[in-house]
């Protein structure tokens, strides 16, 4: 895709996340697309109202945080995105949300087990919690990378959630499934004992056995 097409898609998904799916509030959350051919990361600007955001407000930086294009500061969590892109060669999009149900488990530092088959299919297994770190610090990304080795998304201690994918559409779908799983699990916990999908069943479902 061209830079203009990436900006357009980034704005479209960002607006859906904010206005339609309520994946974050105020100016929290951030999304990015990484063009591996050019080494350019397209990322939402930091502390900028989603109501006013346009394609021209998207920032373009490299993995060291150098601004290549744009009139704002990039998201303060650009280091998180850069760490993921450096460590996972097939990843070209990252979505960081503050969706309420997922964030509640991040606050509790509670993994979300495989209570739905979709969790295994879209996220690779249970949804782990990465150790928390000061927002905007390199440790945020470093801690997430540790638990994303065999997963497509995770919770971030006392922070939110992050999902990654080969495309922005794929990363966003995974972010939605993290919130959906968190909501379903939260409700299930109020009804009584929770039955998780057994690991052997998960392997059969994923065709690994």
N, C-alpha and C positions, 0 to 999 in steps of 0.2 A: 504494500500500500504506500501511497505517497504521504508526505508529511501532512498535507491538508486532510486526507482521508483519515489518518490516525487521529488528528485533532477532533474531527467531526464525530468519530466513533467514541472517543474518550468522553466528549461532552454528552453524547446521547446516553451512554451507560451511567455516567455520573449523575445526570439529572433523573434517570430512572431510579437509581439507588436512593437518592435523596427524597424526591417528591412522591414516588410510587411505592417503593418497598421499605422506606424509612430505615435504611441501613446505618444512618448516622444522623446526628443533630448538629445544628449551628454550622460550624466550619470544621467539625471533626471528620475523620476518615480521609482516605486518599486512594487514588487509582493511577496506574501507570501502564504504559506499553513500551517495550524495549525493541528497537529496530537493530537486530544483531548485525545487519549488513553495514550500517553506518555508525554503530556505536552510540546512537542517540536515544535517550530516554525521554518520552513524553509523559509528563506528570502534572497532576492538578496543582494549582498554586496554593501556598500556605496561607491560612487565616483569611480566606476570601469567601464572601457570601455566595452560596450556590444559586441563590435567586438571581444574581447578577452575572453569573459566569457565562462567558462566550468562548468560542473556539480560540479566539485571539488571546485569551487569558491563560491558556495551557502553556506550561513551561517546557523547555527542551534543555536537558543537561546531559553531561556524560556521567559515567559511573563514579567519578571523583567529585561530583557535585558542581563542576564548572558550568555556569550558565552559557548556553549556546544561542538560545533564542528566548525572548519573553521579557515582559515588563514588570514582573513581580518576583518574589522569592519563591522557589519551589517548595513543595510540602516539606515540613520539618522532618518528616519520616523518610526522606529520600534515601537515607543510609540503609533503612530496612529493605527497600526495593532493590538497591544496588547489591546488597549482600546476597539476596535471593538470585539475582541475575548472574552474579559471579559464580555461584555454587551449583546452579542447576541449568545446564546448557540448553535444555529443551524448553525452558520457560521464557515466555515473551510478554507476559502480562501478570500484574499483581494487583489485588484488591484488598485494601485494609479497611475494615468496617468497625463500627462501634454498635452493632446491632444489639438490642437490649437483652435478649435471652442468652445469646452467646457470651456477651460481656458479663452477665451475671455468673456464669460458670467460670469465667476467667477470674472474677473477683474471688470466688470460692476456691480457685485453683483445683477444680474438679474436671478430670477428663470426661468426655462424653463417650460412653461405650457404644458398640454397634447394636443399637436397639432397633434400627431400621436397616433393611438390606441396602437401601440407597446410600447409606453412609459409607459402606464398604465400596460400593460401585463408583461413587463420585469422589470419595476422599481417600480411599485406599485402606481403610480400617477405622479404628476408633479415632476420636479427635483429641489429641494430646494438648497439654498446656505447656507453653514455653515459659521459662522463668522470666519474671518481670524485670524491667530495667527502666531507667529514666527515659521518658519519651524524647525521641530525637537523637539518642546516643547510639554509638555503634553496637553496643551490647544488645539493643533491641533486635537487630538483624541477626547477630551472632547466635543469640539464644533461640531464635526461630529456626535458623538453619539446622541446629542440632536435632530438632524434633521433626523436621520436614523430610528427612532422608527417605522415608517410605510412605509419605503422606502428601496430599495435595493441599492441605490446609491445617491450621492449628489455632488454638486460643493463645492469647498473650496475657500473662499474669497481670491482673489489675489494669487491663488496658482495652482489649477488644479481640478481634479475630483477623486472620489474614488467610487469603486463598491465592493460589497461583495456577497458571495454565499456559498452554501453548498459544492461546488466543485470549483476547479480552472477554469474549463471550463465554469461553470455557471457565476462565478464572471467576467471572461473576456468577455463573451458575453454581460453582462450587461454594462461593461465599453465601449464596442463598440457601444452599443445602445445609451449611453449618448452622445458620440461624433456624432453619426449619427443624433440624435434628435437636437443637437446644430447646426449642419451644416444646416439641413433642416429649422430650425426656423430662423437662421441667414439669409438665402436666402429669406425666405418668407417675412421677415420684409422689404426687399428691394423692394418688389412688391406692397406693400400696406397694408391695414388692415389685421390682422391675425385673423382667426376664430379658436377658440379652441374647443375641444370636450367637450360638456357639462358634468357636474359631474354626472347627472342622467344617461346619456348615458354610461359613464365610469363604473358606478355601474352595469348596465345591462350587459355590455361587460364582466365584471369580474365575473358575476354570483352572485352578492351580492344583487340583487333586483329581 
